[in-house]
Amino acid sequence: MSTAIYSHPDCQRHNMGDWHPESPARLQAIADQLISAHVHDLVEHREAPLAQLADLARNHSASAIAMVRDNVPPEGGECYPIDGDTLLNAWSWQAALRAAGAAVAATDAVLDGEVSNAFCAIRPPGHHARPSEPMGFCLFNNIAIAARHALDVRGLKRVAIVDFDVHHGNGTAESFAHDPRVLMASFFQHPFYPYTEPEPITPTCINVPVPARSGGDVIRKLVTEQWLPALHAFQPEMIFISAGFDAHREDDLGGMALVEADYAWMTQQMMDIARQYAGGRIVSTLEGGYNLSALGRSVVAHVKALAEL
């Protein structure tokens, strides 16, 4: 059994402009750090397939899908702005299908026992994408699409989504707000983009706002006292991770103070939960992380924890 990394060159062809922090260089930085840390050859590498329209439609309205598909500019044309910081180039539709397809394929591979767990090195990211519209660098909600596949196609009864991005995963929260089959656990800097009001804490919604400059001590206490009891009570059959690394202390797009060891620790906690209730099944997808060095180092810590290296 092994850890698989899913990716595809199409994910690097989605380019919103040289000024944009959500850049193709993010995936190259991850690949470089995996090689330099001698992790690349210790995990399996798989090519992300294209998602099917039916995969997208389990979580997104027809109008949300059309907003991306029908507004892709011709190659060499100017980017099409969905909003002020979410743009489409000629490759964006293809990249979005690869990103969602990676998450679905990884889910199937883990459920079929081909690999123990998987990390999807993909872009565009997904956790801000609402069922009704793209937003916040995100076109389709990759982790929500994967979770719906596990539930509605593969027949699981309970799944958990853990989100440790610095920003609130508002699209994911909205997708499953009324679905008792899904527990969502997250922390997020508040007040901060996307400026949603914190939801009430419930047995299936443990999305906890934290102030700027919060570091590993705050997050480890939060995970221990709030996430873990809820996850033990819920007993998920699979865990999905929205793996954002922009809460790192070196990332200027956030204002928190995590380091690589904190990401490794959180991953290890999820591994323990997955071993107890889910047969070890975890699928993780890349969300934020914009300081290239910190991103690459943090992904290495995350993948090493997944692969138990």
C-alpha positions in Angstrom: 0.0 0.0 0.0 1.2 3.5 -0.8 0.5 7.2 -1.0 -0.3 8.5 -4.4 0.1 12.0 -5.7 -2.3 13.0 -8.5 -1.5 15.9 -10.8 -1.4 16.9 -14.5 0.4 19.4 -16.6 -2.9 21.0 -17.6 -3.1 22.4 -14.0 -0.1 24.6 -14.7 -1.6 26.0 -17.9 -4.4 27.8 -16.0 -2.8 31.2 -15.6 -4.6 34.3 -14.4 -1.7 36.7 -15.0 1.9 37.3 -13.9 0.6 39.4 -11.0 -1.7 36.7 -9.6 -0.5 34.8 -6.5 -2.4 31.7 -7.5 0.2 30.9 -10.1 1.5 27.9 -12.0 4.7 28.2 -10.1 3.0 26.8 -7.0 2.9 23.3 -8.5 6.5 23.6 -9.7 7.6 24.6 -6.2 5.8 21.6 -4.7 7.5 19.3 -7.3 10.9 20.8 -6.7 10.6 20.4 -2.9 9.4 16.8 -3.1 12.5 16.0 -5.2 14.9 17.9 -2.9 13.5 16.3 0.2 13.9 12.8 -1.4 10.2 12.1 -1.2 9.3 12.1 -4.9 10.6 8.6 -5.5 8.9 7.2 -2.3 5.3 7.9 -3.4 3.3 6.8 -6.4 2.6 9.4 -9.1 -0.7 9.3 -11.1 -2.0 11.4 -13.9 -5.3 13.2 -13.1 -8.1 12.3 -15.5 -10.7 14.8 -16.7 -13.8 15.0 -14.5 -17.1 14.2 -16.1 -19.9 16.8 -16.2 -21.9 14.5 -13.9 -19.1 14.8 -11.3 -19.4 18.6 -11.3 -23.2 18.5 -11.4 -23.4 16.6 -8.1 -22.2 19.8 -6.3 -22.7 22.7 -8.8 -25.6 24.2 -10.6 -25.8 24.1 -14.4 -25.3 27.9 -14.4 -22.1 27.6 -12.3 -20.7 25.1 -14.7 -21.7 27.1 -17.7 -20.1 30.2 -16.2 -16.7 28.6 -16.6 -17.2 26.4 -19.7 -18.8 29.1 -21.8 -16.5 32.0 -20.9 -13.1 30.5 -21.6 -11.2 32.9 -24.0 -9.4 31.8 -27.1 -5.7 31.0 -26.8 -3.8 34.2 -26.7 -6.9 36.2 -25.7 -7.3 38.3 -22.6 -8.4 36.6 -19.4 -12.1 36.6 -18.7 -12.8 38.0 -15.2 -15.4 36.0 -13.2 -14.7 38.4 -10.3 -11.8 40.7 -9.4 -9.4 37.9 -8.5 -10.9 34.9 -10.3 -10.1 34.8 -14.0 -10.2 32.4 -16.9 -7.6 31.8 -19.6 -7.7 29.4 -22.5 -6.7 26.4 -20.4 -8.9 27.1 -17.3 -11.8 24.8 -18.2 -9.4 21.9 -18.9 -7.4 22.6 -15.7 -10.6 22.7 -13.7 -11.7 19.4 -15.1 -8.3 17.9 -14.2 -8.4 19.3 -10.7 -11.9 17.8 -10.0 -11.0 14.7 -11.9 -7.9 14.1 -9.7 -10.1 14.3 -6.5 -12.6 11.9 -7.9 -10.0 9.4 -9.2 -8.1 9.6 -5.9 -11.3 8.8 -4.1 -11.9 5.8 -6.2 -8.3 4.6 -5.9 -8.4 4.8 -2.1 -11.8 3.2 -1.8 -10.7 0.4 -4.2 -7.6 -0.3 -2.0 -5.2 0.6 -4.8 -3.4 3.1 -2.5 -3.7 3.9 1.2 -4.2 7.6 0.7 -3.7 10.3 -1.8 -2.7 14.0 -2.2 -3.9 15.9 -5.2 -1.3 18.5 -6.3 -3.9 20.5 -8.4 -5.0 23.9 -9.3 -7.3 25.8 -9.5 -8.1 25.3 -5.9 -11.7 24.7 -4.8 -13.0 25.4 -1.3 -14.4 28.9 -2.0 -16.4 27.7 -5.1 -20.1 27.8 -4.1 -22.6 25.5 -5.6 -24.0 28.4 -7.5 -20.8 30.3 -8.6 -17.0 30.3 -8.7 -15.2 32.7 -6.5 -11.9 33.4 -4.6 -9.4 31.8 -7.1 -11.7 28.7 -7.2 -13.7 27.4 -10.2 -15.2 24.2 -8.9 -15.1 22.8 -5.4 -12.8 19.8 -5.8 -13.1 18.5 -2.3 -16.9 18.7 -2.3 -17.1 17.0 -5.6 -15.0 14.2 -4.3 -17.0 13.9 -1.1 -20.3 13.7 -3.1 -18.8 11.0 -5.3 -17.9 9.0 -2.2 -21.4 9.4 -0.8 -23.7 9.3 -3.8 -21.7 7.1 -6.2 -19.7 4.8 -3.9 -22.3 4.6 -1.2 -20.5 5.7 1.9 -22.7 6.8 4.8 -20.5 9.3 6.6 -17.5 11.4 5.5 -15.5 14.1 7.2 -14.0 17.2 5.5 -11.1 18.9 7.3 -10.0 22.3 6.1 -6.8 23.9 7.4 -6.6 26.8 4.9 -6.2 30.3 6.4 -9.4 31.3 4.7 -12.9 30.0 5.5 -14.0 27.2 3.1 -17.3 28.9 2.5 -18.1 27.0 -0.6 -17.6 23.7 1.1 -19.6 24.8 4.2 -22.5 25.9 2.0 -22.4 22.7 0.0 -23.0 20.5 3.0 -24.8 22.9 5.4 -27.9 20.6 5.5 -26.3 17.2 4.9 -26.0 15.1 8.0 -23.7 12.7 6.2 -20.8 15.2 6.2 -18.9 16.6 9.1 -16.8 19.7 8.3 -14.1 20.8 10.7 -11.9 23.8 10.0 -10.2 26.8 11.5 -9.9 30.1 9.7 -8.5 33.6 10.3 -11.4 36.0 11.2 -12.2 38.6 10.2 -10.7 37.9 6.8 -11.7 36.9 3.3 -14.3 35.7 2.3 -15.8 37.7 5.3 -18.5 35.2 6.0 -20.0 35.2 9.5 -18.9 32.1 11.6 -21.5 29.4 11.6 -22.8 28.0 14.9 -20.8 25.0 16.1 -22.9 21.8 15.8 -22.0 18.1 15.8 -21.3 18.3 12.0 -20.0 21.8 11.7 -16.9 22.6 13.7 -15.6 25.6 11.8 -13.8 27.7 14.3 -12.7 31.3 13.7 -9.3 32.3 15.1 -7.6 35.8 15.3 -4.7 36.9 13.2 -1.2 35.8 14.4 -2.6 32.6 15.9 0.2 30.0 15.9 0.6 26.3 16.4 -0.2 26.4 20.1 -3.6 27.8 19.4 -4.3 25.4 16.5 -3.2 22.3 18.3 -5.4 23.1 21.3 -8.3 23.8 19.0 -7.8 20.5 17.1 -7.4 18.5 20.3 -10.4 20.1 22.1 -12.9 20.6 19.3 -12.1 18.7 16.1 -11.0 15.4 17.5 -14.0 14.8 19.9 -16.4 15.6 17.1 -14.5 13.3 14.7 -14.5 10.5 17.2 -18.2 10.9 17.8 -19.0 11.0 14.0 -16.8 8.0 13.1 -16.3 9.0 9.4 -15.8 6.3 6.8 -13.4 8.5 4.9 -11.6 11.7 5.5 -11.1 14.5 2.9 -8.6 17.3 3.6 -8.7 20.7 2.1 -5.0 21.3 2.4 -4.3 25.0 2.3 -0.9 26.1 3.5 -1.4 29.9 3.6 -1.7 29.9 7.4 2.1 29.5 7.4 3.9 32.3 9.1 5.9 33.2 5.9 2.7 33.6 3.8 1.8 37.2 3.3 -1.6 36.4 1.9 -2.6 35.3 5.4 -1.8 36.5 8.9 -1.3 33.4 10.9 1.9 31.7 12.2 1.9 28.0 11.5 5.0 26.1 10.5 5.7 22.8 8.7 5.6 20.8 12.0 2.1 22.0 12.6 0.9 20.7 9.2 2.6 17.4 9.9 1.0 17.1 13.3 -2.5 17.9 12.0 -2.0 15.3 9.3 -0.9 12.7 11.8 -4.1 13.4 13.9 -6.2 12.8 10.8 -4.3 9.6 10.1 -5.1 8.4 13.6 -8.8 9.1 13.1 -8.8 7.4 9.7 -7.1 4.3 11.0 -9.7 4.0 13.7 -12.8 4.5 11.7 -12.1 4.7 8.0 -9.7 1.9 7.2 -7.0 4.6 6.8 -8.8 6.2 3.9 -7.8 9.9 3.3 -7.8 12.1 0.1 -6.2 15.5 0.4 -6.4 18.3 -2.2 -4.3 21.4 -2.5 -6.0 24.7 -1.6 -4.1 27.8 -0.8 -0.4 28.6 -0.1 1.3 31.4 -1.9 4.8 31.8 -0.5 6.5 29.3 -2.8 9.2 28.1 -0.4 6.8 27.7 2.6 4.3 26.0 0.3 6.7 23.4 -1.0 8.1 22.7 2.5 4.7 22.4 4.0 3.5 20.0 1.3 6.5 17.9 1.9 5.7 17.7 5.6 2.0 16.8 4.8 2.9 14.1 2.3 5.6 12.6 4.5 3.0 12.3 7.3 0.5 10.7 4.8 3.2 8.3 3.6 4.5 7.7 7.2 8.0 8.6 6.1 
